[in-house]
Amino acid sequence: MEDLIVRDKRVVGIRTCCVTEASGCLGVSSVVEADAVVLAVGHSARDVYESLLSHNVLMSPKDFAVSHFLYEIPALALFSLWLLCMT
């Protein structure tokens, strides 16, 4: 994520940047806009919170926390998807 897209103090999308390990941002951006944006930032979120603050987005603490989310995919389904992508 390169930047947030904010309108009326609401996050309505993100701007991404095509990157390579050696050169960083290549200047090729794409924009993803949506009615709702979920920022699942994890434990290293300082840059995201700084971006929210710089855009004057209103924030409040949440009432609950979800520690882990696990989604299991059967091996056969995963292998089938892999085969589909390879053809």
PEPE-V97476 format. One record per residue. N is the residue number from 0. SS is DSSP state (@ for helix, = for strand, . for the rest). PHI is phi in whole degrees, -180 to 180 (NA if undefined). D_LAST is the distance of its C-alpha to the last C-alpha in Angstrom with 1 decimal. Layout:
n:N ss:SS phi:PHI d_last:D_LAST
n:N ss:SS phi:PHI d_last:D_LAST
//
This chain:
n:0 ss:. phi:NA d_last:30.2
n:1 ss:. phi:-90 d_last:32.5
n:2 ss:= phi:-161 d_last:35.0
n:3 ss:= phi:-95 d_last:35.8
n:4 ss:= phi:-104 d_last:36.4
n:5 ss:= phi:-123 d_last:39.7
n:6 ss:= phi:-133 d_last:41.8
n:7 ss:. phi:52 d_last:45.1
n:8 ss:. phi:62 d_last:44.6
n:9 ss:= phi:-122 d_last:41.4
n:10 ss:= phi:-77 d_last:37.9
n:11 ss:= phi:-116 d_last:35.8
n:12 ss:= phi:175 d_last:32.8
n:13 ss:= phi:-135 d_last:31.6
n:14 ss:= phi:-113 d_last:30.9
n:15 ss:= phi:-108 d_last:28.3
n:16 ss:= phi:-134 d_last:28.2
n:17 ss:= phi:-69 d_last:25.4
n:18 ss:= phi:-127 d_last:26.5
n:19 ss:= phi:-126 d_last:26.1
n:20 ss:. phi:-62 d_last:27.9
n:21 ss:. phi:-84 d_last:30.4
n:22 ss:. phi:-109 d_last:31.3
n:23 ss:= phi:74 d_last:31.1
n:24 ss:= phi:-67 d_last:30.7
n:25 ss:= phi:-92 d_last:29.5
n:26 ss:= phi:86 d_last:31.1
n:27 ss:= phi:-97 d_last:28.0
n:28 ss:= phi:-105 d_last:28.6
n:29 ss:= phi:-133 d_last:27.0
n:30 ss:= phi:-117 d_last:29.0
n:31 ss:= phi:-121 d_last:28.0
n:32 ss:= phi:-112 d_last:30.8
n:33 ss:. phi:-156 d_last:31.4
n:34 ss:. phi:-70 d_last:34.3
n:35 ss:. phi:-136 d_last:34.1
n:36 ss:. phi:-124 d_last:33.0
n:37 ss:. phi:-106 d_last:32.8
n:38 ss:. phi:-101 d_last:33.5
n:39 ss:. phi:-90 d_last:32.5
n:40 ss:. phi:-90 d_last:33.9
n:41 ss:. phi:78 d_last:34.9
n:42 ss:. phi:-84 d_last:37.8
n:43 ss:. phi:-108 d_last:37.5
n:44 ss:. phi:-111 d_last:38.0
n:45 ss:@ phi:-55 d_last:41.0
n:46 ss:@ phi:-64 d_last:39.3
n:47 ss:@ phi:-69 d_last:38.0
n:48 ss:@ phi:-64 d_last:41.5
n:49 ss:@ phi:-64 d_last:43.0
n:50 ss:@ phi:-66 d_last:40.8
n:51 ss:@ phi:-60 d_last:41.8
n:52 ss:@ phi:-65 d_last:45.4
n:53 ss:@ phi:-66 d_last:45.3
n:54 ss:. phi:-94 d_last:44.0
n:55 ss:. phi:58 d_last:46.8
n:56 ss:. phi:-78 d_last:44.5
n:57 ss:. phi:-72 d_last:46.6
n:58 ss:. phi:-129 d_last:45.6
n:59 ss:. phi:-145 d_last:47.1
n:60 ss:. phi:-69 d_last:46.6
n:61 ss:. phi:-88 d_last:44.6
n:62 ss:. phi:-82 d_last:46.3
n:63 ss:. phi:-144 d_last:43.7
n:64 ss:. phi:-138 d_last:41.1
n:65 ss:. phi:-109 d_last:38.0
n:66 ss:. phi:-74 d_last:37.7
n:67 ss:. phi:-139 d_last:34.2
n:68 ss:. phi:-131 d_last:31.2
n:69 ss:. phi:-122 d_last:28.8
n:70 ss:. phi:-123 d_last:25.8
n:71 ss:. phi:-100 d_last:24.3
n:72 ss:. phi:-117 d_last:20.9
n:73 ss:. phi:-58 d_last:20.6
n:74 ss:@ phi:-57 d_last:18.7
n:75 ss:@ phi:-65 d_last:16.8
n:76 ss:@ phi:-65 d_last:15.7
n:77 ss:@ phi:-64 d_last:14.7
n:78 ss:@ phi:-64 d_last:12.6
n:79 ss:@ phi:-63 d_last:11.0
n:80 ss:@ phi:-63 d_last:10.2
n:81 ss:@ phi:-61 d_last:9.0
n:82 ss:@ phi:-62 d_last:6.5
n:83 ss:@ phi:-61 d_last:5.5
n:84 ss:@ phi:-70 d_last:5.6
n:85 ss:@ phi:-81 d_last:3.8
n:86 ss:. phi:-101 d_last:0.0
//
